[in-house]
Amino acid sequence: MTDLFTRLISSSVAKKAGVPQPTRLRRYQPGVALCEGPVLVAGGGRFEGGLTDWLATLAIATQAQSDDSADRLGGVVIDLSAATDPTDLDQLRVIGAPAIKRLAKNGRLVVIGTDPATLTDLAEVSTQRALEGAVRSIAKELRAGATANLVLAQGDSSGGVRSAVEFFLSGRSAYVDGQVVRVGESTATNPDALRPLSGKVAVVTGAARGIGAEIATVLARDGATVVAVDIPSAGDALAEVANKIGGTALQVDVTAPDAGRRIVEHATGRHGSIDIVVHNAGITRDKLLVNMDESRWQSVIDVNLGSILRMSAAILADGGMADGGRIVCVASIAGIAGNRGQSNYGASKAGVIGLVGALSNELRERGITVNAVAPGFIETAMTARIPFTTREIGRRMNSLQQGGRPVDVAETIAWFAQPGSAAVTGQVLRICGQSLLGA
């Protein structure tokens, strides 16, 4: 979405005056190359060779650290998973400094480390933990739509590392910057690169409009049969979304006691299974805490958090979600950093983050992953109604100097839903362009 201010700073007069211009971000399109340019792979870690071989199968040119070519790089992958001493961290500077200078517009920097939680040696733990501070800082230095993110491997998780690297190199991660993903061990892969969700049945709540409609659209594009869920009063818009993507519509209030049962019955009865659930439905009822009434507080907590707890009981019972399924919740940076006038909303979204951590541990043995996305400033009809000054601050206060789009949230959810992301669970990934708010 654009408004008068956005059009003004993008005008030819503003450009001639030297007003900083946000870069048009490279977003995913099926069949388009993973990167726009060769990828430098270096660092000497245990995943370097495998990633180089994999990129070759995608017909993406790779370069070694010793290559002195002047070509612009589409991406840089620095594998420091074998770093054991703080002196090894200098490889970030030795490899990264010249490589970053060669990054093309919308380039990608991906650093690979080892999850410090899996280590015991003091020097090794501190060295690997240091990567997070370095990568988050480097991300704030990049320009022209480039991003930097960190993948932390748990054990010999080559499949999980590859899936995460693929996500961060691709246009799917256009608005994900300065983030950390931990990956466990898994050999899972996507059977179909273009339609990785073929044969899967996905449920999306709050699907009638906005981010929910975009989630449903992207999941369907990736091959899933989608059950679009929303309240009865949104029935017309919900039917339009479902018809557009070839899915089915289910009118149900997620706070209803039988909502979970009805979702399971619809998905399994109409489509035979339930493989993916995206808990997107949510509301805001903003007010300073001193002026907050019971209705505002309880309604937000019930829709955003209580409904997920109740529906999960039915969805995860016998006859519900199959083993190997995917659950993705939509949290918010308000649940991480807080927001003035949103104590109820912040509480509900922090609760969702807590739920993800606990439920992912419970379901690990069933092969069901549970993850969350935490959007920052996303351009929607709701954010368009925010007062001018607050809206522009929200847009600009991030490393990419612009708001995200609903598709950015949807692409990350679609990655979490893929078979190939089986090694990623219990994660909360911020989609905020590395907002200056929160961690």
C-alpha positions in Angstrom: 0.0 0.0 0.0 1.1 3.6 -0.6 0.0 6.9 0.7 0.8 10.5 -0.1 4.0 10.5 1.9 5.3 7.4 0.2 4.5 8.8 -3.2 6.2 12.1 -2.3 9.5 10.5 -1.2 9.5 8.3 -4.3 9.0 11.2 -6.7 11.7 12.3 -9.1 12.1 15.6 -7.2 12.8 13.7 -3.9 15.2 11.4 -5.7 17.1 14.3 -7.1 17.2 15.9 -3.7 18.9 12.8 -2.3 16.0 11.5 -0.2 16.8 7.8 0.7 14.7 5.5 -1.4 13.5 2.1 -0.1 14.7 -0.7 -2.4 12.1 -2.8 -4.2 12.5 -6.1 -2.5 13.0 -9.4 -4.5 10.1 -11.6 -3.7 9.6 -15.3 -4.6 8.1 -16.4 -7.9 7.7 -20.1 -8.7 10.3 -21.2 -11.2 12.6 -18.1 -10.7 16.2 -18.8 -9.8 17.0 -19.0 -6.1 19.6 -16.1 -6.3 20.3 -13.4 -8.8 24.0 -14.1 -9.3 26.6 -16.5 -8.0 26.9 -17.6 -4.4 30.1 -17.5 -2.4 30.4 -20.5 -0.1 33.3 -20.4 2.4 34.2 -20.8 6.1 35.4 -24.4 6.4 32.5 -25.7 8.4 31.0 -29.2 8.1 28.2 -28.1 5.8 30.2 -26.2 3.2 30.9 -29.0 0.8 27.3 -30.3 0.8 25.9 -26.9 0.2 28.2 -26.3 -2.7 27.2 -29.6 -4.3 23.5 -28.8 -3.7 23.7 -25.4 -5.3 25.3 -27.0 -8.3 22.3 -29.2 -8.8 20.2 -26.0 -9.0 22.5 -24.7 -11.7 23.7 -21.8 -9.4 27.3 -20.9 -9.8 29.3 -21.0 -6.6 32.6 -19.3 -5.8 35.3 -20.1 -3.2 36.9 -17.6 -0.9 40.0 -17.6 -3.1 38.1 -16.5 -6.2 39.0 -12.9 -7.0 36.3 -12.4 -9.5 34.7 -8.9 -9.6 31.2 -10.3 -10.4 28.3 -9.2 -8.2 27.3 -11.9 -5.7 23.7 -13.0 -5.3 24.5 -14.5 -2.0 27.2 -15.3 0.5 27.1 -18.4 2.8 29.7 -18.4 5.6 29.9 -21.8 7.4 31.5 -21.3 10.8 29.9 -24.3 12.4 33.4 -25.6 13.2 34.5 -22.5 15.0 35.7 -23.4 18.5 37.6 -20.3 19.7 36.9 -16.6 19.7 39.9 -16.1 17.3 37.9 -18.1 14.7 35.3 -15.3 14.6 37.7 -13.2 12.6 36.7 -15.3 9.6 33.5 -13.2 9.5 35.6 -10.2 8.8 38.1 -11.9 6.5 35.4 -13.5 4.4 32.5 -11.2 4.9 34.0 -7.8 4.4 35.1 -8.2 0.8 32.1 -10.4 0.0 29.6 -7.9 1.3 31.1 -5.2 -0.9 30.3 -7.4 -3.9 26.7 -8.2 -2.9 24.2 -7.3 -5.5 20.9 -5.5 -4.8 18.7 -7.8 -2.7 21.7 -10.0 -2.0 21.8 -12.5 0.9 24.2 -13.2 3.6 23.7 -16.5 5.5 26.0 -17.5 8.4 25.9 -21.1 9.6 26.9 -21.9 13.2 26.4 -24.7 15.8 23.6 -24.2 18.3 25.4 -23.3 21.6 22.8 -25.3 23.5 24.3 -28.5 22.1 27.8 -27.7 23.2 29.7 -28.0 26.5 33.2 -26.5 26.0 33.2 -22.9 27.4 35.2 -21.4 24.6 33.1 -23.1 21.9 29.8 -22.1 23.5 30.9 -18.4 23.7 32.2 -18.4 20.2 29.1 -19.8 18.7 26.9 -17.5 20.7 28.9 -14.6 19.5 27.7 -15.3 15.9 24.2 -14.0 16.8 25.4 -10.6 17.9 27.6 -10.3 14.9 24.9 -11.3 12.3 22.3 -9.0 13.8 24.8 -6.1 13.7 25.9 -6.9 10.1 22.2 -7.0 9.0 21.9 -3.4 10.2 24.8 -2.4 8.0 23.6 -3.9 4.7 21.9 -1.8 2.1 19.8 -2.1 -1.1 17.5 -4.7 0.2 20.2 -7.1 1.3 19.6 -9.3 4.4 21.7 -11.3 6.8 20.5 -14.2 8.9 21.9 -17.0 11.0 21.3 -20.8 10.9 22.3 -22.7 14.0 22.7 -26.4 13.5 22.0 -29.0 16.2 24.1 -32.0 15.4 24.8 -33.2 11.8 21.6 -31.6 10.5 22.6 -31.2 6.9 19.0 -31.5 5.6 17.7 -28.9 8.0 20.6 -26.6 7.3 20.0 -26.9 3.5 16.2 -26.1 3.9 17.0 -23.0 6.0 19.7 -21.8 3.7 17.4 -22.2 0.7 14.7 -20.1 2.5 17.1 -17.3 3.4 18.7 -17.2 0.0 15.3 -17.1 -1.8 12.8 -14.4 -2.3 10.5 -16.1 0.3 12.6 -14.3 3.0 12.4 -10.8 1.5 11.3 -9.2 4.8 13.2 -11.5 7.2 16.4 -9.9 8.3 18.8 -10.3 11.3 17.0 -13.4 12.5 18.2 -16.8 13.9 16.8 -20.2 13.1 17.8 -23.4 15.0 17.6 -26.6 13.0 17.6 -30.2 14.3 18.5 -33.4 12.6 16.3 -34.5 9.7 16.7 -36.2 6.3 13.3 -34.8 5.0 13.2 -33.2 1.6 10.6 -31.6 -0.6 9.4 -34.1 -3.2 8.4 -31.3 -5.5 10.4 -28.1 -5.6 7.6 -26.0 -7.3 4.7 -27.5 -5.4 6.1 -28.8 -2.1 2.7 -29.0 -0.4 1.1 -31.2 -3.1 -1.3 -33.7 -1.4 -1.4 -31.8 1.8 -4.6 -30.4 3.4 -4.1 -27.1 5.2 -6.5 -25.2 7.5 -6.2 -21.4 7.8 -8.2 -19.5 10.3 -9.0 -15.9 9.8 -8.8 -16.5 6.0 -11.4 -14.1 4.7 -9.2 -11.2 4.2 -5.8 -9.6 4.7 -2.9 -11.7 5.9 -5.1 -14.8 6.3 -6.3 -14.6 2.7 -2.7 -14.3 1.5 -1.6 -17.3 3.6 -4.4 -19.4 2.0 -3.4 -18.2 -1.5 0.3 -19.0 -1.0 -0.4 -22.4 0.5 -2.7 -23.3 -2.4 0.0 -22.0 -4.9 2.4 -24.4 -3.3 0.0 -27.3 -3.9 -2.1 -27.6 -0.7 -5.8 -28.0 -0.6 -6.9 -25.3 1.7 -9.8 -25.1 4.2 -10.5 -21.4 4.7 -12.0 -20.7 8.1 -13.6 -17.5 9.4 -16.6 -16.1 11.2 -20.1 -16.3 9.6 -20.3 -12.5 9.2 -17.3 -12.8 6.8 -19.0 -15.5 4.8 -19.1 -13.8 1.4 -15.4 -12.8 1.5 -14.5 -16.2 2.8 -16.3 -18.0 0.0 -14.6 -15.7 -2.5 -11.2 -16.6 -1.2 -12.0 -20.4 -1.1 -13.4 -20.3 -4.7 -10.4 -18.4 -6.0 -7.9 -21.0 -4.7 -9.9 -24.1 -5.3 -10.4 -24.8 -1.6 -13.4 -25.0 0.7 -14.9 -22.5 3.2 -15.9 -23.3 6.8 -17.8 -20.6 8.7 -17.1 -21.0 12.3 -16.1 -18.7 15.2 -12.8 -20.0 16.5 -13.9 -19.2 20.1 -16.9 -21.6 19.8 -16.4 -24.6 22.1 -16.9 -27.0 19.2 -14.7 -25.1 16.7 -11.8 -27.6 16.8 -14.1 -30.6 16.3 -15.9 -28.9 13.4 -12.6 -28.1 11.7 -11.4 -31.7 12.0 -14.7 -33.1 10.7 -14.7 -30.7 7.7 -11.1 -31.3 6.8 -11.1 -35.1 7.2 -14.6 -35.5 5.9 -14.2 -33.4 2.7 -10.5 -33.9 2.0 -9.4 -37.0 3.9 -6.8 -35.6 6.2 -5.5 -32.6 8.1 -1.8 -32.0 7.6 -1.3 -28.3 8.2 -3.0 -25.8 10.6 -2.3 -22.1 10.5 -3.7 -20.3 13.6 -4.0 -16.8 12.1 -7.3 -15.6 13.4 -6.8 -12.6 15.8 -8.3 -9.3 16.9 -7.1 -6.1 18.6 -9.1 -4.0 21.1 -6.6 -1.3 22.1 -6.7 0.8 25.2 -4.3 1.9 27.9 -4.4 -0.6 30.8 -5.8 2.0 33.1 -8.8 2.4 30.8 -9.1 -1.3 29.8 -12.5 -2.9 30.5 -13.1 -6.6 31.0 -14.7 -7.1 27.6 -11.7 -5.7 25.7 -9.3 -7.7 27.7 -11.1 -11.1 27.6 -12.1 -10.9 24.0 -8.5 -10.5 22.8 -7.1 -13.2 25.1 -9.9 -15.6 24.1 -9.6 -15.1 20.3 -5.8 -14.9 20.1 -4.8 -17.4 22.6 -7.6 -19.3 24.4 -9.1 -20.5 21.1 -5.8 -22.0 19.9 -5.5 -24.0 23.2 -9.1 -25.3 22.9 -8.9 -26.1 19.1 -5.5 -27.9 19.6 -7.1 -30.4 21.9 -9.4 -31.6 19.1 -7.0 -31.2 16.3 -4.3 -33.3 18.0 -6.7 -36.0 19.3 -7.2 -39.3 17.5 -8.6 -38.8 14.1 -7.2 -35.3 13.8 -3.8 -34.2 12.6 -1.7 -37.0 11.2 1.9 -37.6 12.5 4.3 -35.4 10.6 1.9 -32.5 10.5 2.6 -28.8 10.7 1.2 -26.2 13.1 2.0 -22.6 12.5 0.8 -19.7 14.8 0.8 -16.0 14.0 2.3 -14.2 16.9 3.5 -10.5 16.7 6.5 -8.4 17.7 4.0 -6.9 20.2 4.4 -10.2 22.1 8.2 -9.7 22.1 8.7 -6.0 22.6 5.3 -4.8 23.8 3.2 -2.0 22.4 1.6 1.0 24.1 -2.1 0.5 24.5 -1.8 -3.2 23.7 -1.3 -4.9 27.0 -4.0 -7.4 26.1 -2.8 -8.0 22.6 0.9 -8.3 23.8 -0.1 -10.7 26.5 -2.0 -12.9 24.0 0.8 -13.0 21.5 3.5 -13.6 24.1 1.2 -16.5 25.2 1.2 -17.9 21.7 5.0 -17.8 21.7 5.0 -19.7 25.0 2.6 -22.2 23.6 4.8 -22.8 20.6 7.8 -23.7 22.7 5.8 -26.1 25.0 3.7 -27.8 22.3 6.7 -28.3 20.0 8.4 -30.4 22.8 5.2 -32.4 23.4 4.7 -33.3 19.7 8.4 -33.9 18.8 7.9 -37.7 19.0 5.0 -37.5 16.5 7.1 -35.6 14.0 4.7 -32.7 14.2 6.5 -29.3 14.1 5.1 -26.2 15.8 6.4 -22.8 14.9 5.3 -19.2 14.8 5.8 -16.1 12.8 6.0 -12.7 14.5 5.1 -10.0 12.0 6.2 -6.4 12.4 4.8 -3.5 10.4 2.9 -5.2 7.5 1.0 -3.1 5.0 -2.7 -4.0 5.4 -6.0 -2.2 5.5 -5.6 -2.0 9.3 -2.2 -0.4 9.3 -3.4 2.1 6.7 -5.8 3.4 9.4 -3.0 4.1 11.8 -2.3 7.8 12.4 0.1 9.3 9.9 3.2 9.8 12.2 2.9 6.5 13.9 2.4 4.7 10.6 5.5 6.3 9.0 7.6 5.6 12.0 6.5 1.9 11.9 7.3 1.7 8.2 10.8 3.3 8.4 12.2 2.0 11.7 13.7 -1.2 10.3 16.8 -2.2 8.4 14.9 -2.4 5.1 13.3 1.1 5.6 9.8 0.0 4.5 6.8 -2.0 5.6 6.3 -5.6 4.7 3.5 -7.2 2.7 1.1 -9.9 3.7 2.8 -12.2 1.2 6.0 -11.9 3.3 4.2 -13.5 6.3 2.6 -16.1 4.0 5.9 -17.2 2.5 7.5 -17.9 5.8 4.5 -19.9 6.9 4.6 -21.8 3.7 8.3 -22.7 4.4 7.4 -23.9 7.9 4.7 -26.0 6.3 7.0 -27.8 3.9 8.1 -31.4 4.3 11.7 -30.2 4.0 11.5 -28.1 7.1 10.9 -31.0 9.4 14.1 -30.1 11.3 12.7 -26.7 12.3 10.4 -26.7 15.4 9.7 -24.5 18.4 10.9 -21.4 16.4 9.5 -17.9 16.4 10.7 -16.1 13.3 10.2 -12.3 13.1 9.0 -10.9 9.8 9.8 -7.3 10.4 12.7 -6.2 8.2 14.8 -6.2 11.4 12.6 -3.7 13.2 14.4 -1.6 15.7 11.7 -2.7 18.2 12.3 -5.9 20.1 15.2 -8.4 19.9 
